[in-house]
Every structure is written in structure tokens, then in C-alpha cells.
Amino acid sequence: MFVLSEFRLAVIQLQVTGVKADNLSRARRLVKEAAGQGSRLVLLPECFNSPYGTSFFSTYAERIPGESTQVLSEAARENQVYLVGGSIPEEDDGKLYNSCTVFGPNGELILKHRKIHLFDIDIPGKIRFQESEILSPGNSLSMFDTAFCKVGVGICYDMRFAELAQLYSRKGCQLLVYPGAFNMTTGPAHWELLQRGRALDNQVYIATASPARDETASYVAWGHTARVIVIKPFFPDLQYLAGVRQQIPITAQRRDDLYTVTSVQEGSS
């Protein structure tokens, strides 16, 4: 199989409102725009179809397959792209999850990743948020193969856990994607820093997507720009990455006789 050493990836940041139909329509239009600019893999933000917040998850939750994933499947097929569908609130067997679905260029579902690490924080005077009050955690790694490279998937708070990224790297991933919605407290402090840290430590590319900042929302996402809509393309250079891994061979230099990180449960691919 011929594998491209470079490909165009689009990270879409979009405005999320309380009207699900508008969110889905906006996402579909921007995926088409990204594909029209030559993108082969497109990443949407966390909770792209729903306001982010524990009070919204049950109202906007869907089964998978469902309305939102049908739109994602059609957008991937119509535009011939790999589409990482950010995340949506998922209902399954009486439980709620924060779930990311990935579709191939033929519109078929490749995998479903449920957020492993739930966002439970309490910073006095700034922010308290407890996803575990309503969501259940996922229990497996999630990786998929493309015509370009192998990709590992996490959602937002998953990015804080270095072990997950390390496992993905050791299993052959060259790109890690994290749809996320960091807030106005953790965003300026850690959003970019965590991306750079995960990339440097594991010699991988990192792509993240956030909802646009809405100062009127109950949960204000940090985003990464003042604009309402952003399509940010970049070109992962896999040949360059292979050179870095050869020049600084940290994988071969790990002291497995002293320490190890192992996965207990594998995900789908």
C-alpha cells in the first residue's frame, strides 16, 4: 500500500449553540469547506453538537448510531475524508458517555472512543466541574489506521495523562487527536503546554480542536482564537517524524527493566 509522507489535516473550531440542528449543519458545512481545501483528515471539537455542561448532557444525549453520527457519516462519505467527529453525549443502556466517533472516507464507522478520564476538578474561587456526576468513563484505548498513518484518540482531559499518549506511541501511532473544551482557567495555563509536552515526550504529532469561545455560555471554552469559526490546516510530515525517532531513539532507550507502562484493555481499530 502506498503511504503518503505528508497529508493535509484540518482542525475545525466552531460555534456551538443550544440548537442541535444548527450545530450539525454548521459542522457539515465546515467539513465540506475543509475537504475543498484539500484536507484528507478533519477533526471536530468536543461536544460539537451540544453545549458543554453536566446539565446539558442528558438532554442532548443520543444513541450511536443516531442523528449526529448519521450526519458525520454522510459528511465523511460525501467529502471522501477521514472524519474525527469531536465528541457527543452518548446514551447507552441507561448510562451516559462523552464519546468520539471516527468515520472513514466511505462513511463507515471506524471506531468509537469513550472519554476515559472524566473531568472532575475543583479550583476554589475559579471553577468546579464534575463530569462523573452524570457521565460514565470509557475503558479502552482507541486507535485507527488511515492511508497516511496510525492515529490514537483521546478526549480533552485524556490529554493530561501521559501514560495514554505513551501507549499510543509505543503501539505505532504517529498522530494523536484530542477534541477538547478547556476552560478560561485551565486553558491559558495548560492547553498549549500539554499538547507540546505530549508531542515532545512521545515523538508524535498532536492535533486538538475546541469549541469557539462564547462569553455568554455557562461554560466558556478557552478555544485558541478570538474568531468564531476557524479551519486551521497543517501538514504532518511523517518522513520528518521518522527521522526524529531515529536520531533520538527514546523508544529503544527506555529502561523496561526498571519501569513499564502497559495497557490492560485494548480498544477498537
Number of C-alpha atoms within 10 A of each C-alpha: 4 6 11 12 15 15 19 17 23 27 25 26 29 24 22 25 16 14 12 17 14 14 20 20 12 17 25 17 11 22 27 18 15 24 22 11 13 14 23 22 25 27 27 29 31 29 27 31 29 23 25 23 16 15 11 13 23 17 10 18 21 19 15 17 12 11 13 21 22 14 17 25 23 17 25 30 18 15 21 18 24 27 27 26 28 30 30 28 26 22 19 11 6 5 13 21 27 25 24 28 22 26 25 22 20 16 22 15 18 17 19 22 24 27 25 21 20 21 16 12 11 11 10 7 6 9 13 11 15 14 18 15 10 14 21 17 17 17 15 16 23 19 25 18 14 13 12 18 18 18 23 25 29 28 28 25 18 20 25 18 13 14 16 20 26 20 17 23 23 13 13 15 23 24 23 23 23 27 31 27 28 23 18 17 14 15 16 14 12 13 21 12 12 16 19 14 15 23 20 12 13 20 22 26 21 22 19 27 29 29 31 25 25 17 11 7 14 11 18 19 22 23 26 19 12 11 12 14 16 19 20 14 18 14 13 21 15 20 11 12 16 14 11 14 15 12 9 11 12 14 14 10 8 11 10 9 6 6 7 9 11 10 12 8 8 11 16 12 14
